Every structure is written in C-alpha cells, then in structure tokens.
Amino acid sequence: MLNVTDVRITKIEGDEKLRAFAAIVIDESFLVGDLRVVEGEEGYFVAMPSKRKRDGSYKDIAFPLSNETREYIEQKVLLAYEATTGNRAFSRIEAGETPTIRPDLLNVEEFGFTPKLNP
C-alpha cells in the first residue's frame, strides 16, 4: 500500500461546491496535484485530477485502482482540509458508507492496467 507522506491544501473562496485544491506526496517521492475537495449533497469528497476532453466531458488522469486506496487518500486529504481550514469535512467514509466507484473513472484497461480486486 502506498504511504501519503504530505498533504498540501489550498482553500478556495466563493465557489458553490469546490472548497479546496490539494496535492499529495506519496512515499516522499511522487507528487500528485490538482485533487479537489468538494462539498456534495452527501458530504465532502475528494475528486481526482482530471482533464477536459474534446467533447467537453472530464476524465480522471490519476486515480487509485482500489476502493481501499481511494478511501485512504480521501481520509488523508479531508483530515488535512479540516486541520488547515478548521471546517468539519464529514465524509462518506465517516458515515459508514463505502464510496461508489464510478466505472467510467476506472477505465484503466485503456492504459494497459488491470485493476486489482480486494481479496
């Protein structure tokens, strides 16, 4: 499992749902930026970095391959968000829910990867 060794939060003011941008450092050697802390209808969640496609839709460009890793990253980012802003970020994980992973975001086969299933 990866180890998130640092999280940086940049708070955003004046947006309807976007609360902050985040960057994470993995194992003190790899930076992933442009994660977004979003306040949704069911609480806060972390959106992965994405780019706009020609048709106007968005596609994640960096993302975890398992629910366990996604939950770990979300927990680390939301805890850093709370520490930085003082705002409570009630997440779907805290509510006892397992976040639903959208299959369109896990289209790793096009990159030549096969997602690992939890045993």
C-alpha positions as CSV (number, residue, x, y, z in Angstrom):
1,M,0.0,0.0,0.0
2,L,1.2,3.5,-0.7
3,N,2.0,5.9,2.1
4,V,0.9,9.5,1.8
5,T,3.7,11.5,3.5
6,D,2.4,15.0,2.9
7,V,-0.8,16.8,2.0
8,R,-1.0,20.5,1.0
9,I,-4.3,22.3,1.0
10,T,-5.2,25.5,-0.9
11,K,-8.5,26.8,0.3
12,I,-10.9,28.2,-2.4
13,E,-13.4,31.0,-1.6
14,G,-16.6,31.9,-3.5
15,D,-17.2,28.6,-5.3
16,E,-20.5,26.9,-4.9
17,K,-19.2,23.4,-4.2
18,L,-15.4,23.4,-4.6
19,R,-13.8,24.1,-1.2
20,A,-10.1,23.5,-1.8
21,F,-7.4,22.1,-4.0
22,A,-5.0,19.5,-2.6
23,A,-1.7,18.0,-3.5
24,I,-0.4,14.8,-2.0
25,V,3.1,13.4,-1.8
26,I,3.4,9.6,-2.0
27,D,6.3,7.9,-0.2
28,E,8.2,11.2,-0.1
29,S,9.0,10.8,-3.8
30,F,5.9,11.3,-6.0
31,L,3.6,14.4,-6.1
32,V,0.0,14.2,-7.3
33,G,-1.6,17.6,-7.6
34,D,-4.9,19.1,-8.6
35,L,-7.1,16.9,-6.3
36,R,-10.2,18.8,-5.3
37,V,-12.1,18.9,-2.0
38,V,-15.8,19.1,-3.0
39,E,-18.8,19.6,-0.8
40,G,-21.5,17.4,-2.3
41,E,-25.1,16.6,-1.2
42,E,-23.9,13.6,0.9
43,G,-20.9,15.3,2.4
44,Y,-17.3,16.1,1.4
45,F,-15.4,14.0,-1.0
46,V,-12.1,14.2,-2.9
47,A,-12.2,14.4,-6.7
48,M,-9.1,13.1,-8.5
49,P,-7.1,15.2,-11.1
50,S,-8.9,15.4,-14.4
51,K,-8.7,17.0,-17.8
52,R,-11.3,18.2,-20.2
53,K,-11.9,16.0,-23.3
54,R,-12.7,17.5,-26.7
55,D,-16.4,16.7,-26.2
56,G,-16.5,18.8,-23.0
57,S,-16.6,16.0,-20.5
58,Y,-13.9,15.3,-18.0
59,K,-11.7,12.3,-17.5
60,D,-9.6,11.5,-14.4
61,I,-5.9,11.3,-15.3
62,A,-4.7,10.0,-12.0
63,F,-6.7,7.8,-9.7
64,P,-6.5,4.8,-7.3
65,L,-7.0,1.3,-8.6
66,S,-8.8,0.1,-5.5
67,N,-11.5,1.3,-3.1
68,E,-9.1,0.8,-0.2
69,T,-6.6,3.2,-1.7
70,R,-9.3,5.7,-2.6
71,E,-10.6,5.7,0.9
72,Y,-7.1,6.1,2.4
73,I,-6.3,9.1,0.1
74,E,-9.7,10.7,0.8
75,Q,-9.2,10.3,4.6
76,K,-5.8,11.9,4.5
77,V,-6.9,14.8,2.3
78,L,-10.1,15.5,4.3
79,L,-8.2,15.4,7.6
80,A,-5.6,17.9,6.2
81,Y,-8.5,20.1,5.0
82,E,-10.0,20.1,8.4
83,A,-6.7,21.0,10.1
84,T,-6.0,23.8,7.6
85,T,-9.4,25.4,7.5
86,G,-11.0,24.5,10.8
87,N,-14.1,23.4,8.9
88,R,-15.6,20.0,9.6
89,A,-15.4,17.8,6.5
90,F,-17.9,15.0,7.1
91,S,-17.1,12.3,4.6
92,R,-19.0,9.4,3.2
93,I,-16.4,7.1,4.8
94,E,-17.2,8.5,8.2
95,A,-20.9,7.9,7.6
96,G,-20.0,4.2,7.3
97,E,-20.6,4.2,3.5
98,T,-18.3,2.7,1.1
99,P,-18.0,5.3,-1.7
100,T,-19.3,4.1,-5.0
101,I,-16.5,3.9,-7.5
102,R,-17.8,5.1,-10.9
103,P,-16.8,2.5,-13.5
104,D,-16.1,5.3,-16.1
105,L,-13.4,6.6,-13.8
106,L,-11.7,3.2,-13.5
107,N,-11.2,2.7,-17.2
108,V,-7.6,1.6,-16.6
109,E,-7.7,-1.0,-19.3
110,E,-7.1,1.7,-22.0
111,F,-3.7,2.4,-20.2
112,G,-2.8,-1.3,-20.2
113,F,-3.5,-1.9,-16.5
114,T,-5.8,-4.3,-14.9
115,P,-7.5,-3.2,-11.6
116,K,-6.7,-5.5,-8.6
117,L,-9.6,-6.8,-6.8
118,N,-9.6,-6.9,-3.0
119,P,-9.3,-10.5,-1.7
